[in-house]
């Protein structure tokens, strides 16, 4: 129980970082820049502590074409817009807000992380790692399909014009 409690926060963060989960995606206004003194990335913007992963940044134009790099708790940018907007994956600590697929992926990540220390069986640990990869893939595919219209892609039958 103690090992599980210790590994749980890292498992949640690892699974959050692994996919661009729609339920954990937010848009953040990062505010005014600070100077870095670097010629290639002269501006830096502080990230909220809840940001697990930065997906894209833009200057408010909606194009997402600002060149950026993440370093620690900052986004470094090659330009200096007055405000930088970031699309991010945020840490959600309330498990009731997790998607069902994400819950399964976290459970599989925990099982994989616990298998070695609890059983000392490398083959079993490998099987749990594979199970995690399957759960992550399936959950990511379901999550990634959200936000698209059902009729936005033609069916095979419609494409063949039976």
N, C-alpha and C positions, 0 to 999 in steps of 0.2 A: 504494500500500500504506500509506504514512504517513497520507494523508488518510482512508482507510478506518478505520485504527486510531484516529485522532483522533475520527471521527464515531460510531464504534460505541457507546461508552458512552451518549451522548446519544440515539441511536436506540433502544437497549434501554429506557432510562428513559421516552422518549416513548411507546413502544408499551405499556409497563407502565401508564402513566398513562391511556391511552386507553380501557381496558376493565377491568371488575372480574374479572380472570383468576382462575379457581378454583384453579389450581395455585400461584398467588402470594399467595392470600388467607390471612391468619393472624389470630388473635385475640391482642391484646396487653393485658396489664394495665399501665396507665400509672402506677400507684402513687399516692402521696399528692400532693395539690395544693399549689401555691404561690399566694400572693395576687398579683393583678394590679393592684389599686387601681382597676379599672374597675367602674362600677356595673352595666353590663349583662352582663359576663362576669368575675365576681370571682375565678375560679380558673383556673390554667393547669397543664397536665400536660405533662411533657417526652416527646417522641416519640423512639423509637430512631432512629438515623441511617439505618437500612435502610428506613424507611417512605417509600414513594414517594407514596402516596395514602391518605387516610383515607376509609372508606366510611360508617361509622356509629359512634356512641358510646352506651354506656349505663352505668348505675350498678350493674350486676350483676343487675338484675331481668329482663334478656333482652328488654326492649321496644324498645330502641334509640331512646328518645324524649328523650334529653338534648339540649338545644340547645347547639350547639358551633360553633366557627369554628377553622380552622387559620390560625395565624400563625407563619411560620418553622418552627422545630423544636418548636412547642408546639401543643396543643389548648387553646383557651380554652372554658370551660364556664359556663353561666348558673347552675348549681347547683354544690355543692361536695361530691360524694360522697367518702368516704374513699379509694376507688379508682375510677378511671374505666377502663372496658373499651372498647377500640376494635377494630373490624374494619377491617383495613388491607391494602393491597397492598404487599408488601415487595420489595426489590431482591434478586434472585437472580443471583449472578454465575457460577454453574456452568451453562453452556449445556446440559449433559446433563439438567438438570432442567426445561428449557423444554418446553412442549407443541409438537408438530409444527406446529400452526397458528400459534403464536406465533413460531416460527423463521421461517416463511414471511413473516409480517408484518414482522419485523425486517429480513429480507433485502430486502423490498420498500421499507421505509422507507430503508434504506441506499442502495438503487439510486436512489430519488427524490432523496435528499440529494446523491448523487454525480453525478447526470446533468448538472446545470448546470455545476458546476466542471470536470468532465472533458470535456464535449462542447461547452459553450457553445451548446447547441441548446435553445431555450425550448420548442419543440413536443415534443421528446423528453422533456424534464424534466416537462412536463405529463402525458404518457402514463404516465411512471413514477409520478407522484403519484396518478393515477387507479388504477393497478394496486395501489398501496399501500392505497388506500381499499377496494378490492375484497377484498384479502387480509385486511385488518383486520376487515372486516365478516363474512367467512366464518369466520375463526378465532374471532371473538367469539361468533358464533352457535353454533358447535360447542362451545366452551368453556362457554357459558352453559346449554347443554342438559344438562350433567352434573349428576348428583345428583337427577334426577327419575326416577321409576319409569316404565318403558315403558308400563305399562297405566294410568297415572294420568289420561290423557285419552281420551275415547271416540273411536273412529275414525268417519269419515264414514258408513261402512256401518252400524255399530252404532247411530249416532244416527238413521239413517233406518229402522231395523228392517226390513231387506229380508226 
